[in-house]
Amino acid sequence: MKAKRRRPGATETFSVSVDVETKRALKALADADFGGNVSAAVTDLAAEARRRLAAGQYLRERGQRPMSPAELDALESAIGAEVRAKKGKRRGAAA
């Protein structure tokens, strides 16, 4: 007897317990960015988690130590400043 294959894009349901503030934050994010779909918001957060895991593995494979929270904050601030500086520059008018 063959095993039943799941269709591509099939979802799974699982239970997660969170505090009231976390639930409120997830619902607010879902309302703001995902048409109220909390599952879509959680899926987006999981994609970010996968990126972080991959970045950590990449650094470990190259012998880099993990960054401290302070180092991460400093890096994010520096990147944000560079992005703001780039957005502030205007292109010249086309000739």
C-alpha positions in Angstrom: 0.0 0.0 0.0 1.4 3.4 -1.0 1.8 6.2 1.5 -0.4 9.2 0.9 1.6 12.1 -0.4 0.9 15.6 0.8 0.1 18.3 -1.7 2.8 21.0 -2.2 2.1 23.9 0.1 0.2 21.8 2.6 0.2 23.1 6.1 0.4 21.5 9.6 -1.3 22.6 12.7 0.5 22.7 16.0 -0.1 24.4 19.4 2.1 27.1 20.8 1.6 28.7 24.2 2.7 32.4 24.5 2.2 35.2 27.0 -0.5 37.8 26.5 1.9 40.4 25.1 3.4 38.1 22.6 -0.1 37.1 21.4 -1.0 40.7 21.1 2.2 41.5 19.1 1.6 38.6 16.8 -2.0 39.6 16.1 -0.9 43.2 15.5 1.8 42.1 13.1 -0.7 39.9 11.3 -3.2 42.7 11.1 -0.7 45.2 9.8 1.2 43.1 7.3 -0.7 39.9 6.6 -4.4 40.8 6.3 -5.0 39.4 9.8 -3.5 36.0 9.0 -1.5 35.0 12.1 -0.3 31.8 10.4 1.2 33.9 7.6 2.9 36.1 10.2 4.4 33.1 12.0 5.5 31.6 8.7 7.3 34.9 8.0 9.0 34.9 11.4 10.1 31.3 10.8 11.7 32.3 7.5 13.7 34.9 9.4 14.7 32.2 11.9 15.9 30.0 9.0 18.0 32.9 7.7 19.5 33.4 11.1 20.3 29.7 11.5 21.9 29.7 8.0 24.0 32.8 8.8 25.2 31.2 12.1 26.1 28.0 10.3 28.0 30.0 7.6 30.0 31.8 10.3 30.7 28.7 12.3 32.0 26.9 9.2 34.4 29.7 8.6 35.7 29.7 12.2 33.9 32.9 13.2 32.6 33.3 16.8 29.0 34.4 17.4 28.4 38.1 17.8 27.3 39.3 21.2 24.0 41.2 21.5 25.9 44.5 21.8 27.9 43.7 18.6 24.7 42.8 16.8 23.1 46.1 17.9 26.1 48.0 16.7 26.1 46.3 13.4 22.4 46.9 12.8 22.9 50.5 13.7 25.8 50.9 11.3 23.8 49.2 8.5 20.8 51.4 9.2 23.0 54.5 9.1 24.4 53.4 5.7 20.9 52.8 4.3 19.7 56.2 5.5 22.7 57.9 4.0 22.1 56.1 0.6 18.4 57.1 0.6 19.4 60.7 1.3 21.5 61.0 -1.8 19.7 62.0 -4.9 20.6 61.1 -8.4 21.4 63.9 -10.8 18.8 64.7 -13.5 19.2 62.6 -16.7 20.9 64.3 -19.5 
